[in-house]
């Protein structure tokens, strides 16, 4: 799951506040649990961000099955906060027994795989190959339990599309957006001309969508930095600053105003991985116009996905591994999808009728299980992301933001980014 920082507010709290089963800090108060099957009382802390679909009810299921276990769920508002905390404390003290890590900075975490506990052999082989491979270190140790992946469709306000004279049914919208990014932005032009309002929620979400379709973005596997010389990255930046910025309501996501705009109609589309469905419905519960179309510019794209990791120096390592195993098992991944739209990474989940036949009442009863399954099949590129990916991409998003805010023009902001990359 991916995000940028935002100010805490009542809107954000309504969608993302931690529904902790027990109020406590991140540090566990239990001793070494010995094994996951121990009958000794243990308090396990789990730290996530955004919405993993780990509801009170889901966590209670585990506690009912394991009466000796008490779970404390601490949820950060966004992954940037979680990342800062993770790398400040990894290998030291203060982390939760289970820590969630987002895909954009997971390669960075894998540099410290020796500080993470190894998953048991019994769980190996149940994920998509690329999902498990990314969490396996050079010594063959699997140190991350894959949670979700982020196949994307397009979420849109059917009522606003209809008012703008555009198709509003799912099939018509899928046909409308069937094409490349230029076509997507052409529709954005049409929408703005008809309504006077931007169609796109944020310029940087478009950048994210384009970059996630590029195999080698900022570095190559041999360590060569290609960021500032990569024509695909420069083309993406130019397209976003020239075409998306004028058609976007915000530079980035996750601000208080951005959350509020899901309900007030300031924008009409969002690039939508499965996990975004819960974000929208949680922040605009009374809006009846949202829907999702089975289409994505230029084919398919994956945005986000996360892992659960267990710090090796935690007080309850074995018990934490057992809980991480349970939370990422196919059955629980399907339940998390039902709760928050987080699309499973477990192979067995894809044959579960609960997933394949799933519909979403909020999104006009859209067949979200079918749509997201087809969107997952449409993904053909998994961008190479090494430990430097996050800092290069974050800096490029800042460059787009400067253009959006009028702080620098397109060329000056690009030059600023180039200088930042050279200084890293």
C-alpha positions as CSV (number, residue, x, y, z in Angstrom):
1,X,0.0,0.0,0.0
2,X,1.4,3.4,-0.9
3,X,0.8,6.9,0.3
4,X,2.1,10.3,1.2
5,X,2.0,12.2,4.4
6,X,-1.1,14.0,5.5
7,X,-2.3,16.1,8.5
8,X,-4.3,14.1,11.1
9,X,-7.9,15.1,11.2
10,X,-11.4,13.9,11.9
11,X,-11.7,12.7,8.3
12,X,-8.5,10.8,8.4
13,X,-9.3,9.3,11.8
14,X,-12.7,8.1,10.5
15,X,-10.9,6.1,7.8
16,X,-7.6,5.1,9.3
17,X,-7.6,5.4,13.1
18,X,-6.3,2.3,14.8
19,X,-9.2,0.3,16.3
20,X,-6.8,-1.1,18.9
21,X,-8.2,-4.0,20.8
22,X,-6.0,-2.9,23.7
23,X,-4.6,0.6,24.2
24,X,-0.8,0.2,24.3
25,X,2.4,1.3,22.8
26,X,4.3,-0.5,20.1
27,X,6.5,-2.4,22.5
28,X,5.4,-5.8,23.6
29,X,5.0,-6.4,27.4
30,X,5.2,-10.2,27.1
31,X,8.3,-12.3,27.6
32,X,9.8,-14.8,25.1
33,X,6.8,-16.9,24.0
34,X,9.0,-19.9,23.4
35,X,6.8,-21.3,20.6
36,X,3.7,-20.3,18.7
37,X,1.8,-23.1,20.4
38,X,2.8,-22.1,24.0
39,X,0.0,-21.7,26.5
40,X,1.9,-19.0,28.3
41,X,0.0,-15.6,28.2
42,X,1.4,-13.3,25.6
43,X,0.6,-9.9,24.3
44,X,1.4,-9.5,20.6
45,X,1.7,-6.0,19.0
46,X,1.2,-5.6,15.3
47,X,1.9,-2.3,13.5
48,X,0.3,-1.6,10.1
49,X,-0.7,1.5,8.1
50,X,-3.6,2.6,6.0
51,X,-6.1,-0.3,6.0
52,X,-4.9,-3.9,5.8
53,X,-8.4,-5.3,6.5
54,X,-7.4,-6.5,9.9
55,X,-10.6,-5.6,11.7
56,X,-11.3,-6.1,15.4
57,X,-13.5,-9.1,14.4
58,X,-10.7,-10.7,12.4
59,X,-8.1,-10.4,15.2
60,X,-10.7,-11.6,17.7
61,X,-11.0,-14.8,15.7
62,X,-7.3,-15.5,16.3
63,X,-7.6,-14.7,20.0
64,X,-10.6,-17.0,20.3
65,X,-8.6,-19.8,18.8
66,X,-5.6,-18.9,21.0
67,X,-6.9,-17.8,24.4
68,X,-3.4,-17.2,25.7
69,X,-2.8,-14.4,23.1
70,X,-3.9,-10.8,23.4
71,X,-3.4,-8.7,20.2
72,X,-2.7,-4.9,20.1
73,X,-3.1,-3.4,16.7
74,X,-1.4,0.0,16.1
75,X,-2.2,1.5,12.8
76,X,-0.2,4.5,11.3
77,X,-2.1,6.8,9.0
78,X,0.3,6.3,6.1
79,X,3.3,4.2,5.1
80,X,5.8,7.1,5.3
81,X,5.3,7.4,9.1
82,X,5.7,3.6,9.4
83,X,8.9,3.7,7.3
84,X,10.5,6.3,9.5
85,X,9.7,4.4,12.6
86,X,10.8,1.1,11.2
87,X,14.3,2.1,10.1
88,X,14.9,4.2,13.2
89,X,14.3,1.2,15.5
90,X,15.1,-1.9,13.5
91,X,17.7,-3.9,15.3
92,X,17.2,-1.8,18.5
93,X,14.1,-1.6,20.7
94,X,10.6,-0.2,20.2
95,X,9.2,-2.0,17.2
96,X,6.1,-4.1,17.3
97,X,6.2,-7.9,17.3
98,X,4.9,-7.8,13.8
99,X,5.8,-4.8,11.5
100,X,4.2,-4.1,8.1
101,X,6.5,-3.0,5.3
102,X,5.3,-1.5,2.0
103,X,6.6,-2.7,-1.3
104,X,8.2,0.6,-2.3
105,X,10.6,0.4,0.7
106,X,10.7,-3.3,1.1
107,X,13.9,-3.7,-0.8
108,X,15.4,-1.2,1.6
109,X,14.3,-3.4,4.5
110,X,15.8,-6.5,2.8
111,X,19.3,-5.0,3.2
112,X,18.8,-5.8,6.9
113,X,17.3,-9.3,6.4
114,X,19.6,-10.6,9.1
115,X,17.6,-8.5,11.6
116,X,14.4,-10.2,10.6
117,X,13.1,-13.6,11.7
118,X,12.9,-16.4,9.1
119,X,9.4,-17.7,8.2
120,X,8.9,-21.4,8.7
121,X,9.3,-23.7,5.8
122,X,5.7,-24.7,6.0
123,X,4.6,-21.4,4.5
124,X,6.9,-21.3,1.5
125,X,5.5,-21.8,-1.9
126,X,2.0,-20.5,-1.2
127,X,2.5,-17.0,-2.7
128,X,2.8,-15.7,-6.2
129,X,6.4,-16.5,-7.3
130,X,7.5,-12.8,-7.6
131,X,5.9,-11.9,-4.3
132,X,7.8,-14.6,-2.4
133,X,11.0,-14.1,-4.3
134,X,11.2,-10.4,-3.3
135,X,11.1,-11.5,0.4
136,X,13.8,-14.1,0.1
137,X,17.3,-13.0,0.9
138,X,20.5,-14.2,-0.8
139,X,20.9,-16.9,1.8
140,X,17.5,-18.3,0.9
141,X,15.8,-17.1,4.0
142,X,12.1,-16.0,3.6
143,X,11.8,-13.0,5.9
144,X,8.5,-11.4,4.8
145,X,4.9,-12.8,4.8
146,X,3.2,-11.4,1.7
147,X,-0.1,-9.6,2.3
148,X,-1.8,-8.0,-0.7
149,X,-0.9,-6.9,-4.2
150,X,-2.4,-3.9,-5.9
151,X,-3.9,-4.6,-9.4
152,X,-5.6,-1.4,-10.6
153,X,-8.8,-0.4,-12.3
154,X,-10.3,3.1,-12.5
155,X,-12.8,4.3,-9.8
156,X,-15.1,7.0,-11.0
157,X,-18.1,9.0,-10.0
158,X,-20.9,7.8,-12.3
159,X,-23.1,10.7,-11.4
160,X,-20.5,13.3,-12.3
161,X,-19.6,11.5,-15.5
162,X,-23.3,11.5,-16.5
163,X,-23.5,15.2,-15.7
164,X,-20.5,15.9,-17.9
165,X,-22.0,14.0,-20.9
166,X,-19.6,11.1,-20.6
167,X,-20.6,7.4,-20.4
168,X,-21.4,6.4,-16.9
169,X,-22.0,2.6,-16.9
170,X,-19.0,0.4,-16.2
171,X,-18.8,-1.1,-19.7
172,X,-19.0,2.4,-21.3
173,X,-16.4,3.8,-19.0
174,X,-14.1,0.8,-19.7
175,X,-14.4,1.5,-23.4
176,X,-13.8,5.3,-22.9
177,X,-10.5,4.7,-21.1
178,X,-9.3,1.8,-23.2
179,X,-6.1,3.2,-24.6
180,X,-2.9,4.8,-23.5
181,X,-2.1,7.6,-21.0
182,X,-2.6,10.2,-23.6
183,X,-6.2,8.9,-24.1
184,X,-6.8,9.0,-20.4
185,X,-5.7,12.6,-20.3
186,X,-7.7,13.5,-23.4
187,X,-10.8,12.3,-21.4
188,X,-9.7,14.5,-18.5
189,X,-9.6,17.5,-20.9
190,X,-13.1,16.7,-22.0
191,X,-14.3,16.4,-18.4
192,X,-12.8,19.7,-17.4
193,X,-14.1,21.5,-20.5
194,X,-17.6,20.3,-19.6
195,X,-17.6,20.9,-15.9
196,X,-14.8,23.4,-15.2
197,X,-13.4,20.9,-12.6
198,X,-10.5,18.6,-12.6
199,X,-11.2,14.9,-13.4
200,X,-8.1,13.4,-11.7
201,X,-7.7,13.3,-7.9
202,X,-3.9,13.9,-7.9
203,X,-1.1,14.5,-10.4
204,X,1.3,12.2,-8.5
205,X,-1.1,9.3,-8.7
206,X,-0.8,9.5,-12.5
207,X,3.0,9.5,-12.1
208,X,2.8,6.5,-9.9
209,X,0.6,4.7,-12.4
210,X,3.0,5.4,-15.3
211,X,6.2,4.5,-13.4
212,X,4.7,1.2,-12.2
213,X,4.6,0.2,-15.9
214,X,8.3,0.8,-16.4
215,X,10.6,-2.2,-15.8
216,X,13.7,-0.3,-15.0
217,X,13.0,3.1,-13.5
218,X,15.8,4.7,-11.4
219,X,18.4,1.9,-11.2
220,X,19.4,-1.3,-13.0
221,X,20.1,-4.6,-11.3
222,X,23.9,-4.1,-11.5
223,X,23.5,-0.9,-9.4
224,X,23.8,1.5,-12.3
225,X,21.8,4.7,-11.6
226,X,19.8,5.6,-14.7
227,X,17.2,7.9,-13.0
228,X,18.1,11.2,-14.7
229,X,19.1,9.6,-18.0
230,X,16.1,7.3,-18.4
231,X,14.0,8.6,-21.3
232,X,10.9,6.7,-20.0
233,X,11.1,8.5,-16.6
234,X,11.6,11.9,-18.3
235,X,8.7,11.2,-20.6
236,X,6.5,10.3,-17.7
237,X,7.5,13.5,-15.8
238,X,6.8,15.6,-18.8
239,X,3.4,14.0,-19.5
240,X,2.4,14.4,-15.9
241,X,3.5,18.0,-15.5
242,X,2.1,19.1,-18.9
243,X,-1.2,17.2,-19.0
244,X,-2.0,15.7,-15.5
245,X,-1.2,18.8,-13.4
246,X,-3.8,21.0,-15.1
247,X,-6.4,18.3,-14.8
248,X,-5.8,17.2,-11.2
249,X,-7.4,18.5,-8.0
250,X,-4.2,18.0,-5.9
251,X,-0.5,17.4,-6.3
252,X,-0.5,14.3,-4.0
253,X,-2.9,12.2,-2.0
254,X,-3.6,11.8,1.7
255,X,-4.3,15.4,2.7
256,X,-7.4,16.3,4.7
257,X,-8.8,18.1,1.7
258,X,-8.2,15.1,-0.6
259,X,-10.1,12.9,1.8
260,X,-13.0,15.3,1.9
261,X,-13.1,15.6,-1.9
262,X,-14.1,11.9,-2.2
263,X,-17.5,13.1,-1.0
264,X,-17.7,16.6,-2.3
265,X,-17.1,15.9,-5.9
266,X,-14.0,18.0,-6.5
267,X,-12.6,15.3,-8.7
268,X,-14.3,12.4,-10.5
269,X,-11.7,9.6,-11.0
270,X,-9.0,7.8,-9.0
271,X,-6.6,5.1,-10.1
272,X,-7.8,2.2,-8.0
273,X,-5.9,-0.7,-6.6
274,X,-8.1,-2.9,-4.6
275,X,-7.0,-1.4,-1.3
276,X,-8.3,2.0,-2.4
277,X,-11.9,0.8,-2.4
278,X,-12.0,0.9,1.4
279,X,-10.3,4.3,1.4
280,X,-13.1,5.7,-0.8
281,X,-16.0,4.1,1.0
282,X,-14.6,4.9,4.4
283,X,-14.3,8.6,3.6
284,X,-17.5,9.1,1.5
285,X,-19.9,6.7,3.1
286,X,-23.0,8.6,2.0
287,X,-22.0,9.1,-1.6
288,X,-23.9,6.8,-4.0
289,X,-22.1,7.6,-7.3
290,X,-18.8,5.8,-7.0
291,X,-18.2,2.8,-9.3
292,X,-15.2,0.9,-10.7
293,X,-14.4,0.1,-14.3
294,X,-12.4,-2.9,-15.5
295,X,-9.8,-0.9,-17.4
296,X,-6.4,0.8,-16.8
297,X,-4.4,3.1,-19.1
298,X,-1.8,1.3,-21.2
299,X,-3.0,-2.1,-20.1
300,X,-2.4,-3.1,-16.5
301,X,-0.5,-1.9,-13.5
302,X,0.1,-2.9,-9.9
303,X,0.3,-0.3,-7.2
304,X,1.3,-1.3,-3.8
305,X,1.2,-4.4,-1.7
306,X,2.9,-5.1,1.5
307,X,4.6,-7.7,3.8
308,X,4.5,-8.5,7.4
309,X,7.9,-8.9,9.0
310,X,9.0,-10.1,12.5
311,X,12.0,-8.3,14.0
312,X,14.4,-11.0,15.1
313,X,15.1,-9.4,18.5
314,X,11.5,-9.2,19.5
315,X,10.3,-10.5,22.8
316,X,7.8,-12.9,21.2
317,X,9.3,-14.1,17.9
318,X,7.8,-17.5,17.7
319,X,4.3,-16.4,18.7
320,X,4.6,-13.4,16.2
321,X,5.6,-15.8,13.4
322,X,2.5,-17.9,14.1
323,X,0.2,-14.9,14.0
324,X,1.9,-13.5,10.8
325,X,1.4,-17.0,9.2
326,X,-2.3,-17.0,10.2
327,X,-2.9,-13.4,9.0
328,X,-1.5,-14.1,5.5
329,X,-3.0,-17.5,5.0
330,X,-5.4,-17.7,2.1
331,X,-8.5,-17.7,4.2
332,X,-7.6,-14.6,6.1
333,X,-6.4,-12.9,2.9
334,X,-9.9,-13.4,1.5
335,X,-11.4,-12.0,4.6
336,X,-9.1,-9.0,4.4
337,X,-10.3,-8.5,0.8
338,X,-13.9,-8.5,2.0
339,X,-13.1,-6.0,4.7
340,X,-10.9,-3.5,2.8
341,X,-10.5,-4.6,-0.8
342,X,-6.9,-5.7,-0.3
343,X,-6.3,-8.2,-3.2
344,X,-4.7,-11.5,-2.1
345,X,-1.2,-12.6,-3.0
346,X,-1.9,-16.2,-2.0
347,X,-2.4,-18.6,-4.9
348,X,-5.1,-20.7,-3.1
349,X,-7.2,-17.6,-2.5
350,X,-7.8,-17.2,-6.3
351,X,-10.1,-20.2,-6.4
352,X,-12.1,-19.2,-3.4
353,X,-15.7,-18.3,-4.5
354,X,-15.8,-15.6,-1.7
355,X,-13.2,-13.8,-3.8
356,X,-14.1,-14.7,-7.4
357,X,-17.9,-14.0,-6.8
358,X,-17.3,-10.9,-4.6
359,X,-19.4,-7.8,-5.3
360,X,-19.2,-4.4,-3.6
361,X,-22.5,-2.9,-2.7
362,X,-20.9,0.6,-2.2
363,X,-19.5,0.6,-5.7
364,X,-22.9,0.0,-7.3
365,X,-22.7,-3.8,-6.7
366,X,-19.6,-3.9,-8.9
367,X,-18.2,-7.5,-9.4
368,X,-14.9,-6.5,-7.7
369,X,-13.6,-10.0,-7.4
370,X,-13.9,-10.6,-11.1
371,X,-12.7,-7.1,-12.0
372,X,-9.6,-7.2,-9.8
373,X,-8.7,-10.7,-10.9
374,X,-8.8,-9.6,-14.5
375,X,-6.8,-6.5,-13.6
376,X,-4.2,-8.8,-11.9
377,X,-3.9,-10.8,-15.1
378,X,-3.3,-7.6,-17.1
379,X,-0.2,-6.8,-15.1
380,X,2.8,-7.6,-17.3
381,X,5.6,-5.6,-15.6
382,X,6.9,-5.6,-12.0
383,X,9.2,-2.6,-11.8
384,X,12.7,-3.3,-10.5
385,X,13.0,-1.7,-7.0
386,X,16.2,-1.7,-5.1
387,X,16.9,0.0,-1.8
388,X,17.3,3.4,-3.6
389,X,13.9,3.3,-5.3
390,X,12.0,5.1,-2.5
391,X,14.3,8.2,-2.3
392,X,14.5,8.7,-6.1
393,X,10.7,8.3,-6.6
394,X,9.9,10.4,-3.6
395,X,12.1,13.2,-4.9
396,X,10.5,13.0,-8.3
397,X,7.0,13.3,-6.8
398,X,8.3,16.4,-5.0
399,X,9.3,17.8,-8.4
400,X,5.8,17.3,-9.7
401,X,4.4,19.0,-6.5
402,X,6.6,22.0,-7.1
403,X,5.2,22.4,-10.6
404,X,1.6,21.9,-9.3
405,X,2.2,24.5,-6.6
406,X,3.8,27.0,-9.0
407,X,7.0,27.0,-7.0
408,X,9.1,26.1,-10.0
409,X,8.4,25.6,-13.7
410,X,8.6,22.2,-15.3
411,X,12.2,22.5,-16.5
412,X,13.5,24.1,-13.3
413,X,11.9,21.5,-11.1
414,X,13.3,18.7,-13.3
415,X,16.8,20.3,-12.9
416,X,16.3,20.5,-9.2
417,X,15.5,16.8,-9.1
418,X,18.5,16.0,-11.2
419,X,20.7,17.8,-8.7
420,X,19.1,16.0,-5.8
421,X,19.7,12.6,-7.4
422,X,23.3,13.5,-8.1
423,X,23.7,14.5,-4.4
424,X,22.2,11.2,-3.0
